Amino acid sequence: MLPTLIVLLLVVVAVAAIVWVVRKGPPHVARPGEDQDTAWNDPFTPSDRDRRP
């Protein structure tokens, strides 16, 4: 009885992992014409650069 429960538990974990991976889907891929660089962290002017040593 115990080996059956262990196998059943492993099957449930495997199915849950597969469902999680499938639902997550592929990473976002930029389509042609879509802005890929938003420049959210670029300095406004050359004087605004990070002044860390």
Buried (B, 14 or more C-beta within 10 A) or exposed (E): EEEEEEEEEEEEEEEEEEEEEEEEEEEEEEEEEEEEEEEEEEEEEEEEEEEEE
